[in-house]
Amino acid sequence: MQKPDIPSELSKGAEAAVREAGAAILARFSPDSRPKDRQDIGALIAANDAISMAILVPRLEALVPGSKVIEDELATGGFGTGDFWVVDPVEGAINQIHGLPDWCITATLIRDDAITLTAVFLPLQNDLYTAIAGGGAWLNGHPIRVSNKPDLNGAMMGTGQAAPGESADIHARIGASVTAMLGNVLTVRVSVPATLQLVQVAAGRMDGFWQFSGVLSGLVSGALLVSEAGGRVTDCAGGDWTLHARDFVATPPQFTNGVCAALSEISNSYEGGLDD
């Protein structure tokens, strides 16, 4: 794959934007935070999102004249011709407001429906994951690679829900898929957010991730990082993943067929398959 002509200033600008937003949200973080109820949870998340977006939107749009930041965190599908920034102002917001460490800030440039570059910043760890299409994947400036384990029965896999309030059908698929996968791998982690599992797949610490979702803010960063780290990103049937896909699998190449075969058992359990 030919490396696209992406100025280094563009990547550095995206990195600076997520670092700045991350610092602002880190200043609001406390391991002692305990939201009172669902209303309190919503208010805390909204306040953090507003602060982060106030930093991300002007900086990212200025980096690419004519670009647009997609502010809908649950956006799915493609965007067509043009430059679009898919961001998550606080990916793992539910963790951040409960005093848990599993959260980050993400910004990914989609150019003409192709994932072009991404920056993922984990403020608590001061870790920055970056990738440019055709240019590799990096952690704090050092190249990363997916796992080279030879056997699926030694794999650590991950999954989770894409968003609160998903359908009972999706909940059933998640549960059934975990059961099916446990018969093929060593262990399965079920957690949120997706990005924080996908960076581990890209770095070779985990061996794969799947999700029944097309929510782009949780997938595009990890999709580019995993593919640039030597992994393969597909749908549950094993076809190449696109922005229009309704499910997602990211693994080292040697595990793609086995993981998709395990998930196909779930497809056969539901009338009409996974895409209903």
URRABEL-V936909 format. One record per pair of residues at least 12 apart in sequence whose C-alpha atoms are under 8 Angstrom apart, sorted by the first residue. I is the first residue (numbers start at 0). J is the second residue. Records with the same first field share a line. If there is no record, write none. Layout:
I = J + J
This chain:
0 = 133
1 = 133
2 = 132 + 133 + 134
3 = 115 + 132 + 133
5 = 131
9 = 62 + 63
10 = 116 + 117 + 118 + 131
12 = 58 + 59 + 62
13 = 59 + 62 + 106 + 117 + 118
14 = 118 + 119 + 120 + 127 + 129
16 = 54 + 55 + 58 + 59
17 = 55 + 104 + 105 + 106 + 118 + 119 + 120
18 = 104 + 120 + 122
19 = 54
20 = 50 + 51 + 52 + 54 + 55 + 88 + 104
21 = 51 + 103 + 104 + 120 + 121 + 122
22 = 122
23 = 50 + 51
24 = 47 + 50 + 51 + 89
25 = 122 + 123
28 = 95 + 96 + 98
29 = 96 + 98
30 = 97 + 98 + 99
31 = 97 + 98
32 = 96 + 97 + 98
33 = 96 + 97 + 98
34 = 96 + 97
40 = 93 + 96
43 = 96
44 = 92 + 93 + 96
47 = 88 + 89
48 = 88 + 89
51 = 88 + 89
52 = 88
55 = 88
56 = 68
59 = 84
63 = 82
65 = 82
66 = 81 + 82 + 83 + 84
67 = 82 + 83 + 84
68 = 83 + 84 + 85 + 86
69 = 83 + 84 + 85 + 86
70 = 85 + 86
72 = 86 + 87 + 214 + 215 + 216
73 = 162 + 214 + 215 + 216
74 = 214 + 215 + 216
75 = 213 + 214 + 215 + 242 + 243
76 = 213 + 215 + 242 + 243 + 244
77 = 112 + 242 + 243
78 = 111 + 112
79 = 111 + 112
80 = 110 + 111 + 112
81 = 110 + 111 + 112
82 = 108 + 109 + 110 + 111
83 = 108 + 109 + 110
84 = 106 + 107 + 108 + 109
85 = 106 + 107 + 108 + 109 + 215 + 216 + 219
86 = 104 + 105 + 106 + 107 + 216
87 = 104 + 105 + 106 + 216 + 217
88 = 104 + 105
89 = 102 + 103 + 104 + 105
90 = 102 + 103 + 104 + 105 + 192 + 194 + 217
91 = 103 + 191 + 192
100 = 123
101 = 192 + 195
102 = 121 + 192 + 195
103 = 119 + 120 + 121 + 122 + 195
104 = 119 + 120 + 121
105 = 117 + 118 + 119 + 120 + 220
106 = 118 + 119 + 220
107 = 219 + 220
112 = 242
114 = 132 + 219 + 223
115 = 131 + 132 + 223
116 = 129 + 130 + 131 + 132 + 223
117 = 129 + 130 + 131 + 220 + 223 + 224
118 = 130 + 220
119 = 220
126 = 138 + 139
127 = 139
128 = 198 + 224
129 = 224
130 = 223 + 224 + 227
131 = 223 + 227
132 = 223 + 227
133 = 227
134 = 227
135 = 224 + 227 + 228
136 = 201 + 224 + 225 + 227 + 228
142 = 228
143 = 201 + 202 + 203 + 228
144 = 201 + 202 + 203 + 228 + 229 + 230
145 = 200 + 201 + 202 + 203 + 204 + 206 + 225 + 228 + 229 + 230 + 250 + 251
146 = 200 + 201 + 202 + 203 + 204 + 205 + 206 + 251
147 = 203 + 251
149 = 253
150 = 254
151 = 183 + 184 + 185 + 254 + 257
152 = 183 + 184 + 185
153 = 184 + 185
154 = 184 + 185 + 186 + 205 + 206 + 207
155 = 184 + 185 + 186 + 187 + 188 + 205 + 206 + 207
156 = 184 + 186 + 187 + 188 + 205 + 206 + 207 + 208
157 = 187 + 188 + 189 + 190 + 196 + 205 + 207 + 208 + 209
158 = 173 + 177 + 187 + 188 + 189 + 190 + 193 + 208 + 209 + 210
159 = 173 + 189 + 190 + 191 + 192 + 193 + 209 + 210
160 = 173 + 190 + 191 + 210 + 211 + 212
161 = 191 + 192 + 193 + 210 + 211 + 212 + 214 + 217
169 = 211
172 = 211 + 265
173 = 210 + 211
175 = 265
176 = 261 + 262 + 265
179 = 261 + 262 + 264 + 265
180 = 258 + 261 + 262
183 = 261
192 = 217
193 = 217 + 218 + 221
194 = 217 + 218 + 220 + 221
196 = 208
197 = 221 + 222 + 224 + 225 + 249
198 = 221 + 224 + 225
200 = 225 + 249 + 250
201 = 221 + 224 + 225 + 226 + 228 + 229 + 230
202 = 228
206 = 250 + 251
207 = 248 + 249 + 250 + 251
208 = 248 + 249 + 250
209 = 235 + 246 + 247 + 248 + 249
210 = 246 + 247 + 248
211 = 245 + 246 + 247
212 = 245 + 246 + 247
213 = 242 + 243 + 244 + 245 + 246 + 247
215 = 242
222 = 249
225 = 249 + 250
229 = 251 + 252
230 = 249 + 250 + 251 + 252
231 = 249 + 250 + 251 + 252 + 255
232 = 247 + 248 + 249 + 250
233 = 247 + 248 + 249
234 = 246 + 247 + 248
235 = 247 + 248 + 259 + 262 + 263
236 = 259 + 260 + 262 + 263
237 = 255 + 256 + 259
245 = 274
246 = 273
